[in-house]
Amino acid sequence: MLRMTVEIVPFGNDLLRRIIGTMIIANDGTGDTSVGNYQVRLSTDTETALAVGSVKGHDRGQGAWPLVALALKSALDAEAA
């Protein structure tokens, strides 16, 4: 599982930071060693689900950042539909 958090840091002061969003990317267990399939969930700072999506057929060799981009697009596209 990957968990991405988005924080707001007022005036760059870490003492004032707070989480304003979270994205969870969870392996759904149907892939193999080279290709992964994932469920995606976007939440607010209160853990209220904003959107869900999925990524199918991700080439694990591409690494985490392309997966994060696909996951975010999937969830936002699903929310807009």
C-alpha angles and dihedrals in degrees: 000000000000120000119194119189128196115208132188113218108191112218089348090288109144091198088067097045121125135177114252099174146009134200120198118197109190126186107238093208097240099103131080137227094292104032127045134196119202144187117220131206127182118198140179123238088276093055092250107151111244100175143348132206144152141233118211127190100010112174102233090207089071091068133221104308097062088047091052090051093049092046094051092047092049094052095044093046090050091050091052093051 
